[in-house]
């Protein structure tokens, strides 16, 4: 039996690792992906400001998968009825036959046929995209950066561009253009309002209620007739299905099947809830669907290995029984499959050095939100054994001093115990966050905005009480000490790490040229 997993993002990796444990040793488990690395997609925006963080958000698949056969190729077509996939690899095109499969290819950027947008805009889907956005920003000081789309990806991209502008003295005019009447459309209004406040405080201009109509080199044209200068143009305005599914986000049954042999999971699927509302494309949705798909594939794989089925004996009009027909498995003989029940534990979005989170009815920002964001990424990386990457990511998110990662000496191994559900705070195992997620029934559908309590203690929020106090104290210390460099970033309050070599007295004469200290960079 061959079981195929197409794609190794959040959904594909979750399906593959669960099937590694569930399938019989005789099963051929193959994972097909364009890359040899797994990308922590929800942290991709960080590379706009911190390109060196790439090593922390990419993990070689060979380090994660223990028994699956990895095939590096592009999936160009899937025939769900026939159980075949067409692969385009470096060594040519081939047809891969499978008995069961999970299509986890994610989504592609949708440009909606807008004139010039695909040609002149940069999406944010790959590490190369992040590098391109950063390079355009650095090459255009004093210019305008336009982000088309005010969803979570656009919010995070704009936040990073504004923070990069501050850090590098670029004086960029960063703008978000969103066709809906507010940013973060589809999310709770209190959450969206808190995000808007964070963006505005960091100098981002927000244009809502207007759509991008077209683009050419250096200009974005809006539907209301205006044109915006765009030295940097980032497009996060929508998604479509993968090319292998004809560009369609494929509707599925509740068990995520599109045929008896094929499941579609994550952003490649169009799933609705009990009210007919589309389930948002997100990492937490992908992971939860992947758990259901893996359970169902394992059940079907086990059923195929067991004798069973029924014999259908048709009777002719003359009442004579012909030879028994070929035995076939009826729907009753198939195992009952699990169904995906849409639910959302909460949301966290980065806004430069800040963050906004919603867990249950509670909306909060500042240090608690940043801690939740860091724990999500670290939890995911830790669950696949990427301990070094997890430590680097936490250090960057929280602004902790680090000199290459505090856990570099610990390699780690894949763990099935650590919780992982990217984008879902309640899955972190943190008792406080879990408690917040459980009390929403006490408040009904009303949100409780806690940002007025969390924002004053957020060191990264312009004008916050703690930031003003910090600046006042440190400025006074600088005056008293004659302006001594504190080795800290004045904008973010991050202290640079220092590596200190301790030399024994007996060795001092032989190592004068090697002793001392060296300031490490931020991670």
BATORBA-864725 format. One record per residue (C-alpha): x, y, z; residue number from 0. Coordinates in Angstrom, 1 decimal. Last residue first. Example, Ala and Ser with C-alpha at 12.3 -4.5 7.8 and 13.67 -1.06 7.14 Angstrom:
<<13.7, -1.1, 7.1>, 1> <<12.3, -4.5, 7.8>, 0> 
//
This chain:
<<18.7, 37.4, 16.7>, 522> <<20.4, 40.5, 17.8>, 521> <<24.1, 40.8, 17.2>, 520> <<26.8, 39.7, 19.6>, 519> <<29.3, 42.1, 21.3>, 518> <<32.7, 40.7, 21.7>, 517> <<34.7, 40.5, 24.9>, 516> <<38.3, 40.2, 25.9>, 515> <<40.9, 37.6, 25.5>, 514> <<42.5, 36.4, 22.3>, 513> <<45.5, 38.7, 21.8>, 512> <<46.7, 38.4, 25.4>, 511> <<46.5, 34.6, 25.2>, 510> <<49.9, 33.2, 26.2>, 509> <<50.6, 35.5, 29.1>, 508> <<47.1, 35.0, 30.5>, 507> <<47.3, 31.2, 30.6>, 506> <<48.2, 30.9, 34.2>, 505> <<45.6, 33.4, 35.2>, 504> <<42.8, 31.4, 33.7>, 503> <<41.0, 33.1, 30.8>, 502> <<37.3, 33.7, 30.8>, 501> <<36.0, 34.5, 27.3>, 500> <<33.0, 36.7, 27.4>, 499> <<30.2, 36.6, 24.7>, 498> <<28.0, 39.7, 25.1>, 497> <<24.3, 39.9, 24.2>, 496> <<22.8, 43.1, 23.1>, 495> <<20.1, 44.6, 25.3>, 494> <<16.8, 45.2, 23.6>, 493> <<15.0, 48.4, 24.7>, 492> <<13.2, 48.5, 21.3>, 491> <<14.1, 52.0, 20.1>, 490> <<17.2, 52.6, 22.2>, 489> <<18.8, 49.4, 21.2>, 488> <<21.1, 48.6, 24.0>, 487> <<24.9, 48.4, 24.4>, 486> <<24.6, 51.0, 27.2>, 485> <<26.9, 53.4, 25.2>, 484> <<28.3, 55.9, 27.8>, 483> <<26.9, 59.4, 27.3>, 482> <<28.9, 61.1, 29.9>, 481> <<28.0, 58.8, 32.7>, 480> <<25.6, 61.2, 34.4>, 479> <<24.0, 62.2, 31.1>, 478> <<23.6, 58.6, 30.1>, 477> <<22.1, 57.7, 33.4>, 476> <<19.5, 60.5, 33.0>, 475> <<18.6, 59.2, 29.5>, 474> <<18.3, 55.7, 30.9>, 473> <<15.8, 56.8, 33.6>, 472> <<13.7, 59.0, 31.3>, 471> <<13.7, 56.4, 28.5>, 470> <<12.7, 53.6, 30.8>, 469> <<9.9, 55.7, 32.4>, 468> <<8.6, 56.8, 29.0>, 467> <<8.7, 53.2, 27.9>, 466> <<6.9, 51.9, 31.0>, 465> <<4.1, 54.5, 30.6>, 464> <<3.5, 53.8, 26.9>, 463> <<4.2, 56.6, 24.4>, 462> <<5.2, 54.3, 21.6>, 461> <<4.5, 50.7, 22.4>, 460> <<7.7, 48.5, 22.5>, 459> <<8.0, 48.6, 26.3>, 458> <<4.5, 47.3, 26.8>, 457> <<3.5, 48.1, 30.4>, 456> <<1.0, 50.8, 29.5>, 455> <<-0.5, 48.5, 26.7>, 454> <<-1.6, 45.6, 28.9>, 453> <<-4.3, 47.3, 30.9>, 452> <<-5.9, 49.4, 28.2>, 451> <<-5.4, 46.4, 25.9>, 450> <<-7.8, 44.3, 28.0>, 449> <<-10.8, 44.5, 25.6>, 448> <<-13.5, 42.0, 26.7>, 447> <<-15.4, 40.7, 23.7>, 446> <<-19.1, 40.0, 23.9>, 445> <<-20.4, 36.9, 22.2>, 444> <<-21.5, 35.2, 25.5>, 443> <<-19.4, 36.6, 28.4>, 442> <<-19.5, 33.7, 30.8>, 441> <<-19.3, 31.3, 27.9>, 440> <<-15.9, 32.8, 27.1>, 439> <<-14.4, 31.4, 30.3>, 438> <<-12.6, 28.4, 28.8>, 437> <<-10.1, 30.3, 26.5>, 436> <<-8.9, 32.5, 29.4>, 435> <<-8.2, 29.4, 31.4>, 434> <<-6.1, 27.9, 28.6>, 433> <<-4.1, 31.1, 28.5>, 432> <<-3.4, 30.9, 32.2>, 431> <<-2.7, 27.2, 32.3>, 430> <<-0.2, 27.4, 29.4>, 429> <<-0.5, 24.1, 27.6>, 428> <<0.1, 25.9, 24.3>, 427> <<-3.1, 24.7, 22.6>, 426> <<-5.1, 27.7, 23.9>, 425> <<-2.9, 30.1, 22.0>, 424> <<-3.7, 28.8, 18.5>, 423> <<-1.7, 30.3, 15.8>, 422> <<0.5, 27.3, 15.3>, 421> <<-0.9, 24.2, 17.1>, 420> <<1.8, 22.3, 18.8>, 419> <<1.8, 20.7, 22.2>, 418> <<5.0, 18.9, 23.3>, 417> <<4.3, 15.2, 23.9>, 416> <<4.9, 13.7, 20.5>, 415> <<8.5, 14.8, 20.5>, 414> <<11.1, 14.8, 17.7>, 413> <<14.6, 14.8, 19.1>, 412> <<16.7, 17.5, 20.7>, 411> <<20.0, 18.9, 19.5>, 410> <<21.0, 20.6, 22.8>, 409> <<24.3, 22.5, 22.6>, 408> <<22.6, 25.4, 20.8>, 407> <<20.2, 26.0, 23.7>, 406> <<20.9, 29.6, 24.4>, 405> <<20.7, 30.6, 20.8>, 404> <<23.5, 32.3, 18.8>, 403> <<24.5, 34.9, 21.3>, 402> <<21.2, 35.8, 22.9>, 401> <<19.7, 38.7, 24.8>, 400> <<15.9, 38.4, 25.0>, 399> <<13.8, 40.6, 22.8>, 398> <<10.7, 38.5, 23.4>, 397> <<10.1, 37.5, 19.7>, 396> <<13.8, 37.2, 18.9>, 395> <<14.7, 35.1, 22.0>, 394> <<11.7, 32.9, 21.4>, 393> <<12.7, 32.3, 17.8>, 392> <<16.3, 31.5, 18.7>, 391> <<15.3, 29.0, 21.4>, 390> <<12.9, 27.3, 19.0>, 389> <<15.5, 27.1, 16.2>, 388> <<17.9, 25.3, 18.6>, 387> <<15.1, 22.9, 19.8>, 386> <<14.0, 21.8, 16.3>, 385> <<12.7, 18.4, 17.5>, 384> <<9.4, 18.5, 15.6>, 383> <<7.4, 19.5, 18.7>, 382> <<10.0, 22.1, 19.6>, 381> <<9.4, 23.9, 16.4>, 380> <<5.7, 24.0, 16.9>, 379> <<6.0, 25.0, 20.6>, 378> <<8.6, 27.7, 19.7>, 377> <<6.2, 29.3, 17.2>, 376> <<3.3, 29.3, 19.5>, 375> <<5.3, 30.2, 22.5>, 374> <<6.7, 33.3, 20.9>, 373> <<3.2, 34.5, 19.9>, 372> <<1.8, 33.9, 23.3>, 371> <<4.7, 35.7, 24.9>, 370> <<4.2, 38.6, 22.6>, 369> <<0.5, 38.8, 23.6>, 368> <<1.3, 38.7, 27.3>, 367> <<4.1, 41.4, 26.8>, 366> <<1.9, 43.9, 25.1>, 365> <<-1.6, 43.3, 23.7>, 364> <<-4.9, 41.9, 24.9>, 363> <<-8.2, 40.9, 23.6>, 362> <<-10.2, 38.5, 25.8>, 361> <<-13.4, 36.8, 24.6>, 360> <<-11.7, 33.4, 24.1>, 359> <<-8.1, 34.2, 23.5>, 358> <<-7.4, 37.2, 21.3>, 357> <<-3.9, 38.4, 20.8>, 356> <<-2.2, 41.6, 19.7>, 355> <<1.5, 42.0, 19.2>, 354> <<4.3, 44.6, 19.5>, 353> <<7.9, 44.7, 18.1>, 352> <<6.5, 45.1, 14.6>, 351> <<2.8, 44.3, 14.8>, 350> <<2.7, 40.5, 15.4>, 349> <<-0.7, 38.8, 15.2>, 348> <<-2.2, 36.3, 17.7>, 347> <<-5.6, 34.6, 17.2>, 346> <<-7.9, 32.5, 19.3>, 345> <<-9.1, 29.0, 20.0>, 344> <<-11.1, 28.7, 16.8>, 343> <<-13.4, 25.8, 16.1>, 342> <<-14.5, 23.9, 13.0>, 341> <<-15.5, 20.3, 13.7>, 340> <<-13.6, 18.0, 11.3>, 339> <<-15.2, 14.6, 11.0>, 338> <<-13.9, 11.2, 12.0>, 337> <<-14.5, 8.3, 9.7>, 336> <<-16.6, 5.2, 10.3>, 335> <<-14.7, 2.2, 9.1>, 334> <<-15.7, 0.8, 5.7>, 333> <<-17.8, -2.4, 5.7>, 332> <<-21.1, -0.4, 5.6>, 331> <<-20.0, 1.5, 2.5>, 330> <<-19.8, -1.8, 0.7>, 329> <<-16.6, -3.6, -0.2>, 328> <<-16.9, -5.6, -3.3>, 327> <<-16.8, -9.3, -4.0>, 326> <<-17.1, -10.0, -7.7>, 325> <<-20.6, -11.1, -8.6>, 324> <<-21.9, -14.4, -7.6>, 323> <<-22.9, -16.6, -10.6>, 322> <<-26.5, -16.2, -11.6>, 321> <<-29.5, -16.8, -9.3>, 320> <<-32.5, -17.7, -11.2>, 319> <<-35.8, -15.9, -10.3>, 318> <<-36.7, -15.3, -13.9>, 317> <<-36.2, -11.6, -13.5>, 316> <<-32.6, -12.2, -12.5>, 315> <<-31.3, -12.0, -8.9>, 314> <<-28.2, -10.1, -8.1>, 313> <<-25.8, -11.6, -5.6>, 312> <<-23.6, -8.9, -3.9>, 311> <<-20.8, -10.3, -1.7>, 310> <<-19.8, -8.4, 1.3>, 309> <<-16.7, -6.7, 2.6>, 308> <<-14.1, -8.0, 4.9>, 307> <<-10.6, -9.3, 5.2>, 306> <<-8.2, -6.8, 6.9>, 305> <<-5.4, -4.8, 5.2>, 304> <<-7.7, -2.4, 3.6>, 303> <<-9.3, -1.6, 6.9>, 302> <<-6.0, -0.6, 8.4>, 301> <<-5.3, 1.8, 5.6>, 300> <<-8.8, 3.2, 5.9>, 299> <<-8.3, 3.9, 9.7>, 298> <<-4.9, 5.4, 9.2>, 297> <<-6.2, 7.7, 6.5>, 296> <<-9.1, 8.7, 8.8>, 295> <<-6.8, 9.5, 11.7>, 294> <<-4.4, 11.4, 9.5>, 293> <<-7.2, 13.4, 8.0>, 292> <<-8.6, 14.4, 11.4>, 291> <<-5.2, 15.5, 12.7>, 290> <<-4.5, 17.4, 9.5>, 289> <<-7.8, 19.3, 9.9>, 288> <<-6.6, 20.6, 13.3>, 287> <<-3.2, 21.5, 11.9>, 286> <<-4.6, 23.4, 8.9>, 285> <<-7.1, 25.3, 11.0>, 284> <<-4.3, 26.3, 13.5>, 283> <<-2.1, 27.5, 10.6>, 282> <<-4.8, 29.6, 9.1>, 281> <<-7.3, 29.8, 6.2>, 280> <<-10.5, 31.0, 7.9>, 279> <<-13.5, 28.6, 7.9>, 278> <<-16.0, 29.8, 5.4>, 277> <<-19.5, 30.4, 6.9>, 276> <<-22.2, 27.9, 6.2>, 275> <<-23.6, 28.1, 9.7>, 274> <<-22.3, 24.7, 10.6>, 273> <<-18.8, 25.7, 9.5>, 272> <<-17.5, 25.8, 6.0>, 271> <<-14.4, 24.2, 4.5>, 270> <<-12.7, 25.2, 1.3>, 269> <<-9.5, 23.1, 1.1>, 268> <<-6.1, 23.9, -0.2>, 267> <<-5.5, 26.1, 2.8>, 266> <<-5.5, 23.1, 5.1>, 265> <<-6.4, 19.6, 4.1>, 264> <<-7.8, 17.7, 1.1>, 263> <<-8.3, 14.0, 1.5>, 262> <<-8.1, 11.5, -1.4>, 261> <<-8.9, 7.8, -1.6>, 260> <<-12.7, 7.5, -1.5>, 259> <<-12.9, 10.9, -3.2>, 258> <<-13.0, 14.6, -2.1>, 257> <<-12.6, 13.6, 1.6>, 256> <<-12.3, 16.1, 4.5>, 255> <<-14.4, 14.0, 6.8>, 254> <<-17.0, 16.8, 6.7>, 253> <<-17.0, 16.5, 2.9>, 252> <<-14.7, 18.7, 1.0>, 251> <<-14.8, 21.9, -1.1>, 250> <<-11.5, 22.3, -3.2>, 249> <<-9.7, 25.6, -3.0>, 248> <<-9.4, 25.9, -6.8>, 247> <<-6.3, 26.8, -8.8>, 246> <<-6.8, 23.8, -10.9>, 245> <<-6.2, 21.4, -8.1>, 244> <<-2.5, 20.9, -8.9>, 243> <<-2.3, 24.7, -9.3>, 242> <<-2.9, 25.2, -5.6>, 241> <<-6.1, 27.0, -4.5>, 240> <<-6.5, 30.7, -4.3>, 239> <<-5.4, 33.4, -1.8>, 238> <<-6.0, 37.0, -1.2>, 237> <<-4.7, 40.6, -0.9>, 236> <<-1.3, 40.0, 0.5>, 235> <<0.6, 42.1, -2.1>, 234> <<3.7, 44.1, -1.1>, 233> <<4.7, 47.1, -3.2>, 232> <<7.8, 49.0, -2.3>, 231> <<8.6, 52.2, -4.1>, 230> <<4.9, 52.7, -4.3>, 229> <<3.6, 56.1, -5.1>, 228> <<-0.2, 56.1, -4.7>, 227> <<-2.8, 56.8, -7.4>, 226> <<-6.3, 58.0, -6.7>, 225> <<-9.3, 57.2, -8.9>, 224> <<-11.5, 55.6, -6.3>, 223> <<-10.5, 52.2, -7.6>, 222> <<-6.9, 52.7, -6.5>, 221> <<-3.8, 52.8, -8.7>, 220> <<-0.5, 51.6, -7.2>, 219> <<2.6, 53.3, -8.7>, 218> <<6.4, 52.6, -8.8>, 217> <<6.2, 50.4, -11.9>, 216> <<2.6, 49.8, -12.8>, 215> <<-0.3, 48.8, -10.7>, 214> <<-4.0, 48.2, -11.0>, 213> <<-7.4, 48.6, -9.2>, 212> <<-6.4, 48.3, -5.5>, 211> <<-9.5, 48.5, -3.4>, 210> <<-11.0, 51.2, -1.2>, 209> <<-13.0, 50.9, 2.0>, 208> <<-9.9, 51.1, 4.2>, 207> <<-6.6, 53.1, 3.9>, 206> <<-4.4, 52.7, 7.0>, 205> <<-1.2, 54.7, 7.5>, 204> <<1.4, 53.0, 9.6>, 203> <<3.4, 55.2, 12.0>, 202> <<3.9, 52.7, 14.9>, 201> <<1.1, 54.1, 16.9>, 200> <<-1.2, 53.7, 13.9>, 199> <<-0.3, 50.0, 13.6>, 198> <<-0.9, 49.2, 17.3>, 197> <<-4.2, 51.1, 17.3>, 196> <<-5.3, 49.2, 14.2>, 195> <<-4.5, 45.9, 15.8>, 194> <<-6.6, 46.9, 18.9>, 193> <<-9.5, 47.8, 16.6>, 192> <<-9.3, 44.5, 14.7>, 191> <<-9.4, 42.5, 18.0>, 190> <<-12.3, 44.5, 19.3>, 189> <<-14.2, 44.1, 16.0>, 188> <<-13.8, 40.3, 16.1>, 187> <<-12.2, 39.0, 12.9>, 186> <<-13.7, 38.7, 9.4>, 185> <<-12.0, 41.9, 8.2>, 184> <<-8.6, 42.3, 9.8>, 183> <<-8.5, 46.0, 8.6>, 182> <<-11.7, 47.9, 8.4>, 181> <<-14.3, 48.9, 5.9>, 180> <<-13.2, 46.2, 3.5>, 179> <<-11.0, 47.1, 0.4>, 178> <<-7.8, 47.2, 2.4>, 177> <<-4.8, 49.4, 1.5>, 176> <<-2.0, 49.4, 4.1>, 175> <<0.5, 52.2, 4.1>, 174> <<4.1, 52.6, 5.2>, 173> <<5.8, 56.0, 4.5>, 172> <<9.4, 55.1, 5.0>, 171> <<11.8, 57.3, 6.9>, 170> <<14.7, 54.9, 6.3>, 169> <<16.5, 55.4, 9.6>, 168> <<17.6, 51.7, 9.7>, 167> <<15.8, 50.7, 12.9>, 166> <<12.8, 53.0, 12.4>, 165> <<12.3, 51.9, 8.8>, 164> <<12.7, 48.3, 9.7>, 163> <<10.0, 48.7, 12.4>, 162> <<7.6, 50.2, 9.9>, 161> <<8.4, 47.5, 7.4>, 160> <<7.9, 44.8, 10.0>, 159> <<4.5, 46.2, 11.0>, 158> <<3.4, 46.4, 7.4>, 157> <<4.3, 42.8, 6.8>, 156> <<2.5, 41.7, 10.0>, 155> <<-0.7, 43.6, 9.0>, 154> <<-0.6, 42.3, 5.5>, 153> <<-0.3, 38.7, 6.7>, 152> <<-3.1, 39.1, 9.2>, 151> <<-5.5, 40.6, 6.7>, 150> <<-5.2, 44.2, 5.5>, 149> <<-4.5, 43.6, 1.8>, 148> <<-2.2, 45.6, -0.5>, 147> <<0.8, 46.8, 1.4>, 146> <<2.2, 50.0, 0.0>, 145> <<5.7, 51.1, 1.0>, 144> <<6.5, 54.8, 0.2>, 143> <<10.0, 56.2, -0.2>, 142> <<12.3, 58.2, 2.1>, 141> <<14.9, 55.5, 1.9>, 140> <<14.4, 53.3, -1.2>, 139> <<17.2, 50.7, -1.5>, 138> <<16.7, 49.4, 2.0>, 137> <<13.0, 48.9, 1.4>, 136> <<13.4, 47.1, -1.9>, 135> <<16.0, 44.8, -0.3>, 134> <<13.7, 44.0, 2.6>, 133> <<10.8, 43.1, 0.3>, 132> <<13.1, 41.0, -1.9>, 131> <<14.4, 39.1, 1.2>, 130> <<10.9, 38.4, 2.4>, 129> <<9.9, 37.1, -1.1>, 128> <<13.0, 34.8, -1.2>, 127> <<12.0, 33.4, 2.2>, 126> <<8.7, 32.4, 0.6>, 125> <<5.0, 33.3, 0.6>, 124> <<4.9, 37.1, 1.1>, 123> <<3.8, 38.4, -2.3>, 122> <<5.9, 41.0, -4.2>, 121> <<4.0, 43.4, -6.5>, 120> <<5.0, 44.7, -9.9>, 119> <<4.1, 41.9, -12.3>, 118> <<1.3, 40.3, -10.2>, 117> <<-0.3, 43.7, -9.8>, 116> <<0.1, 44.9, -13.4>, 115> <<-3.6, 44.8, -14.3>, 114> <<-5.7, 43.1, -11.6>, 113> <<-6.4, 39.5, -12.8>, 112> <<-7.6, 38.5, -9.3>, 111> <<-4.0, 38.5, -7.9>, 110> <<-4.5, 35.4, -5.8>, 109> <<-1.4, 34.1, -3.9>, 108> <<-1.2, 30.4, -3.8>, 107> <<-2.7, 28.1, -1.2>, 106> <<-1.5, 25.1, 0.8>, 105> <<-0.3, 21.9, -0.8>, 104> <<-1.7, 19.6, 1.8>, 103> <<-3.4, 16.9, -0.4>, 102> <<-3.6, 13.9, 1.8>, 101> <<-3.4, 10.5, 0.0>, 100> <<-4.6, 6.9, -0.1>, 99> <<-3.9, 4.1, -2.5>, 98> <<-1.3, 6.1, -4.5>, 97> <<0.0, 6.2, -8.0>, 96> <<2.8, 8.7, -8.8>, 95> <<3.1, 9.8, -12.4>, 94> <<6.4, 11.2, -13.5>, 93> <<8.0, 14.2, -15.0>, 92> <<11.8, 14.6, -15.2>, 91> <<14.9, 14.3, -13.1>, 90> <<14.7, 17.7, -11.5>, 89> <<11.1, 16.9, -10.6>, 88> <<7.6, 17.6, -12.0>, 87> <<5.1, 15.2, -10.4>, 86> <<1.7, 14.2, -11.7>, 85> <<-0.5, 12.6, -9.1>, 84> <<-2.7, 9.5, -9.3>, 83> <<-5.5, 8.0, -7.3>, 82> <<-7.9, 7.6, -10.3>, 81> <<-10.7, 9.6, -8.7>, 80> <<-8.5, 12.2, -7.0>, 79> <<-6.6, 13.0, -10.2>, 78> <<-3.9, 15.4, -8.9>, 77> <<-1.9, 17.7, -11.2>, 76> <<1.3, 19.7, -11.1>, 75> <<2.9, 18.5, -7.8>, 74> <<6.3, 20.0, -7.8>, 73> <<9.1, 17.7, -6.7>, 72> <<11.4, 16.7, -3.9>, 71> <<10.4, 13.2, -2.8>, 70> <<10.9, 12.3, 0.8>, 69> <<10.3, 8.7, 1.9>, 68> <<8.7, 8.6, 5.3>, 67> <<10.5, 6.7, 8.1>, 66> <<11.8, 9.3, 10.5>, 65> <<10.6, 12.7, 9.3>, 64> <<11.9, 15.7, 11.2>, 63> <<15.6, 16.0, 10.5>, 62> <<15.2, 14.9, 6.9>, 61> <<12.6, 17.7, 6.5>, 60> <<15.3, 20.3, 7.1>, 59> <<14.0, 23.0, 9.4>, 58> <<13.4, 26.6, 8.4>, 57> <<12.2, 29.2, 10.9>, 56> <<15.4, 29.6, 13.0>, 55> <<17.8, 29.4, 10.0>, 54> <<15.9, 32.3, 8.4>, 53> <<16.4, 34.5, 11.5>, 52> <<19.5, 36.0, 9.8>, 51> <<17.2, 38.0, 7.6>, 50> <<15.9, 40.0, 10.6>, 49> <<13.8, 42.9, 9.5>, 48> <<12.0, 41.5, 6.4>, 47> <<12.8, 38.0, 7.8>, 46> <<10.2, 38.5, 10.6>, 45> <<7.4, 38.3, 8.0>, 44> <<8.0, 34.6, 7.6>, 43> <<7.0, 33.8, 11.2>, 42> <<3.5, 32.4, 10.3>, 41> <<5.1, 30.3, 7.6>, 40> <<7.4, 28.2, 9.8>, 39> <<9.0, 26.6, 6.8>, 38> <<9.8, 22.9, 6.5>, 37> <<12.9, 22.3, 4.3>, 36> <<13.7, 20.0, 1.4>, 35> <<11.5, 22.1, -0.8>, 34> <<9.1, 21.4, -3.6>, 33> <<7.3, 18.8, -1.5>, 32> <<6.2, 15.2, -1.8>, 31> <<6.0, 12.9, 1.2>, 30> <<5.9, 9.2, 0.6>, 29> <<4.7, 6.5, 3.0>, 28> <<5.0, 3.0, 1.6>, 27> <<3.1, 0.7, 4.0>, 26> <<4.9, -2.5, 5.2>, 25> <<5.8, -1.0, 8.6>, 24> <<2.1, -0.6, 9.4>, 23> <<0.8, 2.9, 9.5>, 22> <<0.1, 4.8, 12.7>, 21> <<3.5, 6.1, 13.9>, 20> <<4.7, 7.4, 10.5>, 19> <<1.1, 8.4, 9.8>, 18> <<1.1, 10.9, 12.6>, 17> <<4.4, 12.4, 11.3>, 16> <<3.1, 12.7, 7.8>, 15> <<-0.3, 14.2, 8.7>, 14> <<1.3, 16.9, 10.9>, 13> <<4.0, 17.7, 8.3>, 12> <<1.4, 18.0, 5.6>, 11> <<-0.8, 20.3, 7.5>, 10> <<1.8, 22.7, 8.8>, 9> <<3.7, 22.7, 5.5>, 8> <<5.1, 19.5, 4.0>, 7> <<3.0, 19.2, 0.8>, 6> <<1.5, 16.2, -0.9>, 5> <<1.3, 13.3, 1.5>, 4> <<1.1, 9.9, -0.2>, 3> <<0.1, 6.5, 1.1>, 2> <<1.2, 3.5, -0.8>, 1> <<0.0, 0.0, 0.0>, 0> 
//
